[in-house]
Amino acid sequence: MNSPKPNTFDPVNARELCAASAEAYNTALTADHSADTKVEQTGIWSDATDTHVLITRRDDDLTVAFRGTADLRNWLTDLDCEFIRVGNCRFHRGFYEAMKAVEPDLSAALGEAYGARLWVTGHSLGGALAMLWALWAVRNGYQIAGVYTFGQPRAGDAAFSQIYDCKLKPWTWRSIHAEDIVPRVPWLLGHYRHAGHEVFYASSTPEWPVVDRPFWTRLPSEARGLARELCQGKLALLADHHVSRYLALFPDSRESNCVPHS
């Protein structure tokens, strides 16, 4: 992993963390330690909420990767957008309860994470859990090197977004591409809001991204996405959300063309 720089998106780090997010789907791997003696891996899971977390330590880097849902089709069909209030914020109830189900075991496994750069990542619902846990972690004294999520749905309301950005926006990169429907849910009309820097790709093929695009530039892609959903249905578009589509966006190289943003 390259050293993090505030407000600077690093596509090399994005690829490594996207690969970690993909690896978190391997439940057989999360149950055992890695065969690579240079890499320590620990799996944490909650059967009650079907939440899996893969912790990987390699050299000075400690990665916490939250797995996305194993049944996205059912989640999109039966999406429960009920809020739960915690302090001044409202969170998606299902996301918050899933994060809290693994938080004690995750804290015990990490300890104080002394001497390590702590990275947090996740694809799909795992990205929402990663963001919720990162906010909890920084409030409890952890130092976060970076939060990279991929195809992440919204996790909370405007108050959550404001508090999160105050704490972690310089280190948070939320990658999406225009053909993926999941980042558009739960819907804005439900008072859900995104947080962190947005890294937008106009398609699911490698290209130069746009960071924090102005609202009015989103309208054409949002309109095309809505038209595709209306014509084909949400469930017909799930292939565009697969983690492999996100892996294809990032360079398989140590060469890094960082994207600064201030």
C-alpha positions as CSV (number, residue, x, y, z in Angstrom):
1,M,0.0,0.0,0.0
2,N,1.2,3.5,-0.8
3,S,1.4,6.0,2.0
4,P,-1.9,7.9,2.4
5,K,-2.2,11.6,1.5
6,P,-5.2,13.6,2.7
7,N,-7.7,14.5,-0.1
8,T,-5.7,12.5,-2.6
9,F,-7.2,9.4,-4.3
10,D,-4.7,6.7,-5.0
11,P,-5.8,4.1,-7.6
12,V,-3.1,1.7,-6.6
13,N,-4.4,1.6,-3.0
14,A,-7.9,1.5,-4.4
15,R,-7.1,-1.7,-6.4
16,E,-5.5,-3.4,-3.4
17,L,-8.4,-2.6,-1.2
18,C,-11.0,-3.6,-3.8
19,A,-9.2,-6.9,-4.0
20,A,-9.5,-7.2,-0.2
21,S,-13.2,-6.5,-0.5
22,A,-13.5,-9.2,-3.1
23,E,-11.5,-11.6,-0.9
24,A,-14.0,-11.0,2.0
25,Y,-16.6,-12.8,0.0
26,N,-14.6,-16.0,0.4
27,T,-16.2,-17.5,3.5
28,A,-13.8,-20.5,3.5
29,L,-10.9,-18.1,3.6
30,T,-12.4,-16.0,6.4
31,A,-12.6,-19.1,8.6
32,D,-8.9,-19.9,8.4
33,H,-5.6,-18.1,8.5
34,S,-3.9,-17.4,5.2
35,A,-1.3,-20.0,3.9
36,D,1.0,-17.1,3.1
37,T,3.3,-16.8,6.1
38,K,3.9,-13.1,5.3
39,V,0.2,-12.4,5.6
40,E,-1.9,-12.8,8.8
41,Q,-5.6,-13.1,8.2
42,T,-8.5,-13.5,10.7
43,G,-12.2,-13.9,9.9
44,I,-15.0,-12.5,12.1
45,W,-18.6,-13.2,11.4
46,S,-22.1,-12.9,12.9
47,D,-24.6,-15.6,11.8
48,A,-27.4,-13.5,13.3
49,T,-26.9,-10.6,10.8
50,D,-24.9,-12.6,8.1
51,T,-22.0,-10.1,8.6
52,H,-18.5,-11.2,7.7
53,V,-15.2,-9.2,8.2
54,L,-11.8,-10.2,7.0
55,I,-8.8,-8.7,8.8
56,T,-5.5,-8.8,7.0
57,R,-2.1,-7.8,8.3
58,R,0.7,-7.4,5.8
59,D,3.9,-5.6,6.8
60,D,2.7,-2.3,8.4
61,D,-0.7,-2.4,6.8
62,L,-3.8,-3.6,8.6
63,T,-6.9,-4.0,6.5
64,V,-10.5,-4.4,7.7
65,A,-12.7,-5.6,4.8
66,F,-16.4,-5.9,5.3
67,R,-18.2,-8.4,3.0
68,G,-21.2,-7.3,1.0
69,T,-24.4,-9.2,1.1
70,A,-24.5,-12.8,-0.2
71,D,-28.1,-12.2,-1.4
72,L,-28.2,-8.8,-3.0
73,R,-31.3,-9.8,-5.1
74,N,-33.4,-10.3,-1.9
75,W,-32.0,-7.2,-0.3
76,L,-33.0,-5.0,-3.3
77,T,-36.4,-6.6,-3.4
78,D,-37.1,-6.2,0.3
79,L,-35.1,-3.1,1.1
80,D,-35.9,-1.9,4.7
81,C,-35.1,1.8,4.8
82,E,-36.2,2.3,8.5
83,F,-33.9,4.6,10.4
84,I,-32.5,4.1,13.8
85,R,-31.4,7.2,15.8
86,V,-28.1,7.2,17.6
87,G,-27.2,10.5,19.2
88,N,-27.8,13.2,16.6
89,C,-27.6,10.9,13.6
90,R,-30.0,8.5,12.0
91,F,-28.6,5.3,10.4
92,H,-30.1,2.6,8.2
93,R,-31.3,0.2,10.9
94,G,-30.1,-3.0,9.1
95,F,-26.6,-1.6,8.4
96,Y,-26.1,-0.3,11.9
97,E,-27.2,-3.5,13.6
98,A,-25.0,-5.5,11.3
99,M,-22.0,-3.4,12.1
100,K,-22.7,-3.5,15.9
101,A,-23.0,-7.3,15.7
102,V,-19.3,-7.7,14.9
103,E,-17.9,-4.6,16.6
104,P,-17.0,-6.3,19.9
105,D,-15.1,-9.2,18.2
106,L,-13.5,-6.8,15.7
107,S,-12.2,-4.5,18.5
108,A,-10.8,-7.5,20.4
109,A,-9.1,-8.8,17.3
110,L,-7.5,-5.4,16.5
111,G,-6.5,-4.4,20.0
112,E,-5.0,-1.0,19.7
113,A,-3.7,-1.6,16.2
114,Y,-0.4,-0.3,17.4
115,G,2.3,0.5,14.8
116,A,0.0,-0.4,11.8
117,R,-1.7,1.7,9.2
118,L,-5.4,0.9,9.5
119,W,-7.4,0.7,6.2
120,V,-11.1,0.1,6.0
121,T,-12.9,-1.2,2.9
122,G,-15.9,-3.0,1.6
123,H,-18.0,-3.5,-1.6
124,S,-21.7,-3.0,-1.8
125,L,-23.3,-3.3,1.7
126,G,-19.8,-4.0,3.0
127,G,-19.0,-0.4,2.0
128,A,-21.8,1.0,4.1
129,L,-20.7,-1.1,7.1
130,A,-17.1,0.0,6.5
131,M,-18.1,3.6,6.7
132,L,-20.2,3.1,9.8
133,W,-17.4,1.2,11.5
134,A,-14.8,3.8,10.5
135,L,-16.8,6.6,12.2
136,W,-17.1,4.4,15.3
137,A,-13.4,3.6,15.2
138,V,-12.2,7.2,14.9
139,R,-14.5,8.2,17.7
140,N,-12.9,5.5,19.9
141,G,-9.3,6.5,19.3
142,Y,-8.3,4.5,16.2
143,Q,-6.2,6.3,13.6
144,I,-7.6,5.6,10.1
145,A,-5.2,5.7,7.1
146,G,-7.9,5.4,4.6
147,V,-11.5,4.3,3.9
148,Y,-12.1,3.0,0.3
149,T,-15.6,1.7,-0.6
150,F,-16.9,0.3,-3.9
151,G,-20.5,0.4,-5.1
152,Q,-21.7,1.5,-1.7
153,P,-25.3,2.4,-0.9
154,R,-26.2,5.3,1.4
155,A,-25.8,4.5,5.1
156,G,-27.3,7.4,7.0
157,D,-29.0,10.8,7.0
158,A,-27.6,14.3,6.4
159,A,-26.4,14.7,10.1
160,F,-24.4,11.4,9.7
161,S,-22.9,12.7,6.5
162,Q,-21.9,16.0,8.1
163,I,-20.3,14.4,11.1
164,Y,-18.6,11.7,9.0
165,D,-17.1,14.3,6.7
166,C,-15.9,16.4,9.6
167,K,-13.9,13.4,10.9
168,L,-12.9,11.4,7.9
169,K,-13.6,13.0,4.5
170,P,-9.9,13.7,3.7
171,W,-9.3,9.9,4.0
172,T,-12.5,8.5,2.5
173,W,-13.0,7.5,-1.2
174,R,-16.3,6.1,-2.4
175,S,-15.8,4.7,-5.9
176,I,-18.9,4.3,-8.1
177,H,-19.6,3.8,-11.8
178,A,-22.6,5.1,-13.7
179,E,-23.9,1.7,-14.7
180,D,-24.3,0.6,-11.0
181,I,-27.7,1.1,-9.4
182,V,-26.8,0.3,-5.8
183,P,-25.1,3.6,-5.0
184,R,-28.5,5.3,-5.7
185,V,-30.2,3.4,-2.9
186,P,-31.7,4.0,-0.4
187,W,-33.3,6.8,-2.3
188,L,-32.6,10.5,-1.6
189,L,-36.3,11.0,-1.0
190,G,-35.9,8.8,2.1
191,H,-33.5,11.4,3.5
192,Y,-30.4,9.3,3.0
193,R,-27.2,11.0,2.1
194,H,-23.7,9.9,0.9
195,A,-20.5,10.9,2.7
196,G,-16.8,11.1,1.8
197,H,-15.2,11.9,-1.5
198,E,-17.0,10.5,-4.5
199,V,-14.8,8.9,-7.2
200,F,-17.1,8.7,-10.3
201,Y,-16.4,6.6,-13.4
202,A,-18.7,7.3,-16.4
203,S,-18.8,3.5,-17.2
204,S,-17.6,0.2,-15.8
205,T,-14.4,0.3,-18.0
206,P,-11.1,1.8,-17.0
207,E,-10.8,5.5,-17.5
208,W,-9.9,8.7,-15.6
209,P,-12.4,9.3,-12.8
210,V,-14.1,12.5,-11.8
211,V,-13.7,13.3,-8.1
212,D,-16.6,15.1,-6.3
213,R,-18.3,16.1,-9.5
214,P,-20.8,19.0,-9.2
215,F,-24.4,18.1,-8.7
216,W,-25.5,19.3,-12.1
217,T,-23.0,17.1,-13.9
218,R,-24.6,14.0,-12.3
219,L,-28.0,14.6,-13.9
220,P,-27.3,12.9,-17.3
221,S,-25.9,9.7,-15.9
222,E,-28.6,9.6,-13.2
223,A,-31.3,10.0,-15.9
224,R,-29.7,7.3,-18.0
225,G,-29.5,5.0,-15.0
226,L,-33.2,5.6,-14.1
227,A,-34.2,4.9,-17.6
228,R,-32.3,1.6,-17.6
229,E,-34.0,0.6,-14.3
230,L,-37.5,1.5,-15.6
231,C,-36.9,-0.4,-18.8
232,Q,-35.1,-3.5,-17.5
233,G,-35.9,-3.5,-13.8
234,K,-33.4,-3.2,-10.9
235,L,-32.8,-7.0,-10.6
236,A,-31.8,-7.3,-14.3
237,L,-28.9,-4.9,-13.7
238,L,-27.1,-6.6,-10.8
239,A,-24.2,-7.8,-13.0
240,D,-23.1,-4.1,-13.3
241,H,-22.7,-4.1,-9.5
242,H,-20.4,-7.1,-9.2
243,V,-17.1,-6.5,-7.4
244,S,-15.2,-7.7,-10.5
245,R,-16.5,-4.7,-12.4
246,Y,-14.9,-2.4,-9.8
247,L,-11.6,-4.4,-9.8
248,A,-11.4,-3.7,-13.6
249,L,-11.4,0.0,-13.0
250,F,-8.0,0.2,-11.2
251,P,-4.5,-0.3,-12.6
252,D,-2.7,-3.6,-11.9
253,S,0.6,-1.8,-11.3
254,R,2.7,-0.1,-8.6
255,E,2.6,3.0,-10.8
256,S,0.2,5.5,-9.2
257,N,-1.5,8.4,-10.9
258,C,-2.9,10.0,-7.8
259,V,-5.9,12.3,-8.1
260,P,-5.6,15.2,-5.7
261,H,-8.6,17.1,-4.4
262,S,-8.8,20.0,-2.1
